[in-house]
Amino acid sequence: MARVVLGVGGGIAAYKACELLRLLTESGHTVRVVPTASALRFVGAPTWEALSGQPAATEVWSDVPQVPHVKLGQSADLVLVVPATADLLAKAAHGMADDLLTNTLLTARCPVVFAPAMHTEMWEHPATADNVATLRRRGALVVEPAVGRLTGKDTGKGRLPDPAQLFEVALRVLARGVAPRADLAGRHVVVTAGGTREPLDPVRFLGNRSSGKQGYAFARTAVARGARVTLVAANVSLPTPAGVDLVRVGTTAELRDAVIGAAEEADAVIMAAAPADFRPAVYADQKIKKTDGGSAPVIELTTNPDIAAELGAAKRPGQVLVAFAAETHDALEHARGKLVRKRADLIVVNEVGVDKVFGADHNEAVVLGADGSSRELPARSKDDLADAVWDQVVALL
């Protein structure tokens, strides 16, 4: 289990760090909370000490013989700063060290993750933007804040992401080992997830069994590797991963419009969603009723656009496109044909069915490359599978 330093800034979102601390300790990690003096105005030291089982100090003068201002950073496997206020980001970017937390940030040689929380105007201020860019350039992971209710009646970007989702980010960073390089830092990636639904009438639709779990895993792991992530989700009911720009869609046409627009400036596009291949040729504006004899109506279908093929045809030099092939039989043969038709760089091949892949937490796949390569990915968590595919994407980028 890992040794984690949880730095807590002086913002109202400090209370949410208690939940993150609980998740970390209950999963077996040793957590030392290092709050700022302002943070203790929101949550007192006894709370941090009771939840962590460790002392919580703000000053370098505490427990001087142990030299905590040096030892904490040196011995940590991960430093999390939650919430990271505008003031803390500025101090970290400029190397200031006027308390125990900022000293720890200077001595840490492990991954450092900042989760900002502040009012929208403060997050969007050029000074904060410069500080965030500086920290990212140095290798720190700065998670994009969420959009939602802020202090008082304000609403906008600057809300701390859900603690459970920040916990997932922490786990992914720890899973990649000590001081991993944020190899997607500065990159914009687009990830699609879920299954589209094609309305037949006001109450019925054509769809598929995709849960969106694999696409969300791609989004989570990309955030943990430093990317700016646009997640286009079709009919997914999962919690929004921390640090993503979420776009919700319903139909294949809506998915196409969202992805084509987002992909224009993207470095990589991961087409993990399952768009419906067909849609009803005619939409009935009233519920279709049974006939007197009980016979079923004949539904005429028409073909939906092939979004991945359209992206492949318009792909810029250096842009990476990852397609997916969910097949029930002859999976590799069908996938090789799709790889060529869609002009993708990689295609992730799954054998699917009622009890395979859909809705599961684990996945196995074969990744075929346009260069003729083939890589088997035996059964593993969907996050681990996503990380393995990102390794190949990074190599291509």
N, C-alpha and C positions, 0 to 999 in steps of 0.2 A: 504494500500500500504506500501511497505517496505522502510526502510532507508538503503541506500547502500553507502558504501565507495568504490570509484573507485581509486585504487592506480595505478599510471602510471610510469613505469620505463623508463630509458634513453636509448631507442633503436629506430631504424628507424620505427618500427611497432607502435610507439606511435600515429601516425596519425590515425591508425585503431581504436584506443580506442575512437575517436570522434564519430564514427558510433555506437559503443556499447553504449556510453553515450546517444546518441539520442534515441536509441531503449528503453533504460531504462526509460528515462524521459517521452517519449511519451506514455509509458504504465502506467504512473502514479506514478512511484517510485521517491522518493526524493534522489538525488545523490549528494554526496560531493566528488569532485575530489581532490585527494592528490597526486600531482606529485612530483617526485624527482627533485633536481636542474638540473640534466642532462636531464630529460624529457623536461624541459622548453626550452632547446636548439632546440628541435624538434617541439614542439607545445607550444605557449605562454600562459600565464595565462589568458589573455583576452578571448581567445577561450574557455577555460574550463569554465570560469565564465559565458560567454554568453550562452553556451549550457546547463549549469546546473542550472543557476540562483542562484548559491551559490559561496561564495568566494573560491579561490584556493590558498593554501599556502603550502610551503615546509618546513618551519622552525617551531620549537616549540615556538619561540618567537613571533609569530603572534597571535594577539587576546588573550594575556596571561590571562586576567581575566576570560575567559571562559574555561581555562585549556584544550585546544583542544587535546593535546597529550594524554590525558586520556579520555576525554568525547567522542571523535569520536569513539573509539573502544568500549567503554561501551554501547553506544546508538545504534550501528549499528546492523541491522538484517543480513547483508552479507557484507563481504569485498572481493572485486575482485581486483587482481593485474594483469593488462593487459597493456603492456607486462611485464612479469617478466624476467628481465635480469639475467645472471649468477651471477652478483654482488648482486642483490637483493635477489636471492635465498640463496646465501651464508650468507648474513646478517641475513635473517629470520631464517635460520637453526641454527645459532650460537647465536641468541638472541641479536644481536647488535641493538642499538637504537640511531642513530646519526642524525636523521631528523624526521619530523612529521609522515611520512609513517611507518618507522620501529617502532616508538613508538606506533603507532596505532595497528600494528600487535601484539605487546606484550600485549596490553590491551583488544583486541577483545576476546569476549567469544561467538561469533556467528560463523557460518561456514565461512571458509576462502578458497578462490579459487585462485590458481596461474595458469596463462596461459603463459608458457615460450615462449620466442622467442630469438633466437641467432643462430650463425653459428653452423653447424653440429659438428665441432671439439670441440666446447665449450660444447654443449649438451652431447656429448659422453665422455667427460673427466671424469675420476674417481671422481674428487672432486665434480663436479656437480651431478653425479650419487649418491654420498653419501649424498649430501645436499637434493636432491629430496627424497631419501629414508627416511631421518630423518623427513622431513616435513610430508610425508605421514604417517609415524609411529605415529606422534603426532596428526593425524586426519585431516590435511589439504588435500584438493583436488588439486592435481597437474595434469592438463590436458596435455596429450601427445601432443607435437607440430606436425604440419602437415609437409608433404614432399612437396617441391616446390622451387620456385625461392627465393633466399635470397638476401642480399645486393650485389650489383655489378652483376657479372656473375655467382656467386656460386648458385648451386642447391643441395638440400638435406633435411634432417630432421632438423627442427629448425624454420620453418615458423610459424607465428602466425595463428591459425585457423581463419576461416571466422568469423567476428564479429556477424553475425546473428546466427551462430551455438553456439558461446560463450553465446549469449543472451539466447538461449534455455537451456544451462547448468545452467545458473543463475536462470532461472525460475524453473527448476526441483529441484534445491537445496532449493530455497525459499519455494516451494510447500511442502517440507517434514518437514517444521517447524524449530524452533530455535535449532541451534547446533545439527543437526542430526548426528548420528554416520555413518561414511563411512563404512557401513557393508559389502561391497564387496572389501574393500581395501586389496591389496595383492592377490586377486583372478584373474585368467585368465578365461574369458568366451568367448565362440564362439557363435555368433548369425548368423543365415541365414535369408535372406530376398529376396522377389521377386518371380518371376515365371520363370522356365526354358523353353527354346524353343528348340524343336527337329527339325532340318532341314529336309525338304522333298525334296527340290531342291534348287538351288541357290537363289530363291526369296521367297519361302514359308516355313512355319514352323508350327508345332503343339505346342500350348501353352495354357496359361490360363489367367485369368483376374487379377492376383495378382499385386498390385502396389508396394509392398514392404514397405508400410507405417507402418504396425504393427512391422515388423522386425526392421526397423530403430528406432521405438520408444523404442524397447527393448535395442538397442545399446545406444541410448541417455541416457536413464535412468540408465543403467549400468555404464556409464562414470560418471554420477552425483553421483553415490554411491561408486566411487573409484576404479572400476574394470579396468583391462587391457582388452580391447575388440578387438577381431578379428571379423570383419563383412564380411561375404561372401555374396555378392549381385549378384543376377541373373537378369540381364536385368532391372535394376532400374535406373530411371532418376532423383532421388531426390538428394538434396545437401548432401554432405558427412558430417555426424555428427562430431563435434569436438572430438578429442582425440581417434579416432578409427584407427585400422589398417585395411584398406579396401582391399578386394580381390574380383575382378570382375570375374564372370563366365557367361557362356551362356547356356550350356546343363546340363542335369542331371548328366552325366558322369563327367563333369568338376566340378560340385557342389560336387559330391561324393569325388573326389580326394582332393579337397581343404579342405573339412570338416574333412575327415578321418585323414589327416595330422595334421590339427590344433587342433583336439580334443585329440590327444595323451597326451598332458600335460595340458589340460583344466580342470578346476574345475566344470564347468557347460556348457552344450550345449543346446541352444534354437533353435529348428528346426522350425522357423517361415516361412521359404520359402515354396513355393508350387511347388515341383518337378513334372514334367509331369510323369504320371504313364506309358505312352506308348511312343514309338518312331517308326518311319517308319522302317520296316525291311530292306529296300533297299533305299539308297540315290541316287537320280538321279542327275548326274553331269551337266545336262542341264535342262532348264525349261520344265516341263511337258506340252505338248500341247494338245489342244482338238483334238479329232478325227474328221474326215470328217463329221460323223453323229452327232457330238456334244455330244456324250455320255461321261460320267465321268469315269476316270480310277478307278480301284479297288486298294486301298492302303492297303497293308498288314502291320499290326502292330506287334511289339514285346514288351515284358514287360521290363521296366527299373528297375534297382536295387532299393531295399527299403533301403534308407540310414539310416533312423532312426532305423530300425530293426538291421542293421549291427552295428550301434553304441551301441545299447542296448546289443547285444551279446558280445561286446568287452568292455563293461563298467567296469572301475576300481572301487574298493571299495571306497566309498565316493564321487565318481563323480555323478553329477545330470544330468539327461537327461529329457528335456521337449519336448514332441511331440505335434503335432497339428492335429486336425481333422476338416476339412472344409466339412460340409455335407449339402445336400439339403433336406434330410428327415431322420427320425429316428436317429437323431444326437447322442443322448446319447448311444443308443444301439450299433451303429457302433463304437463310440469312446471307449466304454469299451472293445470291442474286440481288437481294435488297441492298447490300453494301455497294454494289456497282450502280444500280438504278438510282439510288439516292445520293451518290457521289459523297458518301460519308467517309470520314477518316477512320472511324472505329464503329463497330456494331456489337452490341451486347446481346448475346443469344440466350434465351431462356426456354426451357421446355415447361409449358404451363398446363394447368388443368384445375379441376375443382379443388383438389387438395395440394396443389403445387403453386408456390410463389405468391399467388394473390392473397393478401391479408396476412401473410406469414411475417415473422420477424427475421427470418434467415433466408438466404438465397444462394444459389450456385449458378454459375454462368460460364460461357466461353466468350472471349473477346477476340473478334477477328479484326485485322487491320487491312487498310487499303494496300499496304506494302506486302500482303501475303502472310503476315504473321498470325499466329493463333496462340492464345493464352488461356489455359483452363483456370478457373477460380472455383475451387471446391467449396462446399457448404460453409458458410460463415454468416455473421450478422450482416444486415443490409448496409450498416454504416461501414463495416470493414470492407465489404465488396465495393462500395462507392469509393473509398479511399484507394483501393487497388486500381480502379479505373482512372481516378484522378492522377495517379502516378504516371499512367500512360499518356494522359492528356498533357500533363506538365512537360513530359519529354518531347511531345510534338510541338508545344508552344515554344 
